[in-house]
Amino acid sequence: MTLAKLDKRVGDLGARADELAERMEGVAGRYLEAVAPWVAGRFEADASAVVVAHPETAQELGGEGLSLLRAGLRELCAGAPDLVRRRLDSSGAWPHRWGRDRAKVVTGLYGTEAETVPPSFLESRLRLLLGTSGRLLARHGFERQVRRIYDRAYLRSDYHPPEYLARSLEGHEEFHPLLAGYGTLCDEYAGVLGELQRAGRDRAGRAAQDLWARA
């Protein structure tokens, strides 16, 4: 294949990769928008579960203390969309933002067509986001109780204790169709990046061959 044809192939594959990345960005945006209300609901449910499970602490706080907690929870839930963007809209959470690194972007990151699974690089960020309610509870009198769930070290930093990472993501399954669509595009993207890498090597080899022939 001539150098001109190889140049065209590299260009075509690069354009295809860019097109797929743009479509993947659109799906990621739809996921982030859709998941925010679910995150807010989890904040509410998780906080309520801790309060109800520890009535003695609730009695100690009294109506005033619980009202302050409730106000903080309302503020936390209202800010869920911004928190989702901060935690889940990062480059590390989405393969199309990793650059054209074929070693990292591989097929099967989102499971199979029959069973979609959130990849670890998204799931860990999601679990960390859900833990925000633990910080709120700790500030309002439930630190001793939430240590059993979130771990004391987690309350001080972004450390992921094993107990926290094992927490359920119940209800998140409703967003798996979106992730499945992203995963299909990701598999195609990985294939195109592989072809682009091979085409780049072929082009470099052909260029060296032409230079040698003219020497």
Order of alpha helices (4+ residues) and beta strands (2+ residues): alpha-alpha-alpha-alpha-alpha-alpha-alpha-alpha-alpha
